Structures are given as C-alpha cells and as structure tokens.
Amino acid sequence: MSDNAITVGINDIVVMNGPYEFKKEEILRVLQSSGTNGNYRTGVLNSQKRFIPRYVGRGDVFTRLNAHIDEGSPDTHFKFIYESNELESYKIESADYDYFGGIYNQLRNQEHPKKPDGMSEVVLCPYCGK
C-alpha cells in the first residue's frame, strides 16, 4: 500500500440511482440512449431486497450495461450515476472496487480499475495506492 493511500470507507461510496432490473428494456427505459459517461454497479437483491454489487465499472453507461447483458452476466439488477469527469469517475470506480471487492470480497472484477488515459504516471488510487 502506498504511503499516500487511505482506507476506503462507507463515506467514500457514492449513492447511485437504482436498483433497476438488469434487462435491456429497463436500460433503454431508464437511460434512453448511449453517449453519457458515468459509473455503474451490477448485482443482485438479497432476501431483504438489498442491492449487493457483484461488478463495478465506468464508461458509456448505456453501452457498457448492454454489453454485460450480451456477455451473459448473471446479475439481476443495476445502479448507475452519470459522471463526465474521467478522473472523478475513476475515483468512484476505485472506491467501489476497493470497498466491495476488497473489504467484502464480493466482486467478479478480476483487476483494479484502469487509470484514465494519459494519467497512469501521475494518478494513484486514493484508496489502495495502485
């Protein structure tokens, strides 16, 4: 861990819109079209109807969510938030990854989020220092 890294906590987790059913019709209804960047979580509802993230990501939310369905994602619900700033979007995804994947070990993501293009030498994850 980097000397500059901090521990990710619940206050670092961004509240997102949803959960919505993870179906193409619902993605179209909620998001309407592609071209808007942001962050998303796909997952399931537990027996208390609480959303449990299983995958986190960023990019064109409409396109990425539809791609996950096309790839056969086992998830049943999704959440999202629009974020046009690439660095902020990276920080949101990193917090999600380090919190839900690190602390709770519940994500299918295999690798830490990639840094924004052109920032790999100057940006470190604020949570784990990667």
C-alpha positions in Angstrom: 0.0 0.0 0.0 1.3 3.5 -0.9 2.1 5.9 1.9 -0.5 8.3 0.3 -3.3 5.7 0.3 -6.2 5.9 2.7 -8.6 3.3 3.8 -11.8 3.2 1.8 -14.9 3.6 3.9 -18.6 3.8 3.5 -18.4 7.6 3.2 -16.4 7.2 0.1 -19.1 5.2 -1.6 -21.3 7.2 -4.0 -25.1 6.9 -3.8 -26.3 5.8 -7.2 -29.7 5.7 -9.0 -31.5 2.4 -8.7 -31.6 -0.5 -8.3 -33.3 -1.3 -11.6 -34.0 -4.7 -13.2 -31.0 -5.6 -15.3 -32.8 -6.1 -18.6 -32.3 -4.3 -22.0 -35.8 -2.9 -21.9 -35.2 -1.4 -18.5 -31.8 0.0 -19.5 -33.4 1.6 -22.5 -36.3 3.0 -20.4 -34.0 4.4 -17.7 -31.0 5.6 -19.7 -32.7 6.2 -23.1 -29.5 6.3 -25.2 -25.8 5.9 -25.3 -23.2 8.6 -25.1 -23.3 9.5 -21.5 -20.4 8.5 -19.3 -20.6 7.5 -15.7 -20.3 4.7 -13.2 -22.4 1.6 -12.6 -22.8 -1.5 -10.4 -24.4 -4.7 -11.4 -25.6 -7.2 -8.8 -28.4 -9.0 -7.1 -31.0 -8.3 -4.5 -30.7 -10.3 -1.3 -33.7 -11.8 0.6 -34.2 -8.4 2.3 -34.3 -6.7 -1.2 -31.0 -5.0 -0.5 -28.7 -4.5 -3.5 -25.5 -6.5 -3.4 -22.9 -5.3 -6.0 -21.1 -8.1 -7.9 -19.5 -6.0 -10.7 -18.4 -2.3 -10.9 -17.4 -0.3 -13.9 -17.3 3.0 -15.7 -17.7 4.4 -19.2 -20.7 4.9 -21.5 -23.2 3.5 -19.0 -25.8 2.5 -21.6 -23.3 0.7 -23.9 -21.4 -1.0 -21.0 -24.6 -2.3 -19.3 -25.9 -3.7 -22.6 -22.5 -5.3 -23.3 -22.7 -7.1 -19.9 -26.1 -8.5 -20.8 -24.8 -9.6 -24.2 -21.8 -11.4 -22.4 -24.3 -13.3 -20.2 -24.0 -11.5 -16.9 -25.7 -13.5 -14.1 -26.8 -10.3 -12.4 -30.4 -9.3 -12.0 -30.2 -5.5 -11.1 -28.1 -2.4 -11.7 -27.4 1.0 -10.4 -25.7 4.0 -12.1 -24.7 7.6 -11.8 -23.6 10.0 -14.5 -20.1 11.4 -14.2 -18.5 13.3 -17.0 -15.1 13.9 -15.3 -12.9 11.0 -16.2 -10.7 11.3 -13.1 -13.7 11.5 -10.7 -15.3 8.5 -12.5 -12.0 6.6 -11.9 -12.1 7.5 -8.2 -15.7 6.3 -7.9 -14.9 3.0 -9.6 -11.8 2.6 -7.5 -13.7 3.2 -4.2 -16.3 0.7 -5.3 -13.7 -1.9 -6.3 -11.6 -1.5 -3.1 -14.7 -1.3 -0.8 -17.0 -4.0 -2.3 -14.1 -6.1 -3.7 -11.5 -5.6 -1.0 -13.4 -5.3 2.2 -16.3 -7.6 1.3 -14.7 -9.7 -1.4 -17.9 -9.9 -3.4 -17.0 -8.6 -6.9 -16.4 -10.6 -10.0 -14.0 -7.8 -11.2 -10.6 -9.5 -11.6 -8.4 -6.4 -11.8 -8.2 -3.0 -10.2 -9.8 -0.3 -12.4 -7.5 1.0 -15.1 -6.4 4.6 -14.8 -7.7 7.2 -17.2 -5.7 7.5 -20.5 -2.6 9.7 -20.1 -2.8 9.7 -16.3 -1.1 6.4 -15.5 2.1 8.0 -14.3 0.5 10.8 -12.2 -2.6 9.3 -10.7 -2.6 6.7 -7.9 -5.7 5.1 -6.5 -6.5 7.2 -3.4 -7.6 4.1 -1.5 -5.0 1.4 -2.2 -2.2 3.3 -3.9 -2.2 1.3 -7.1 
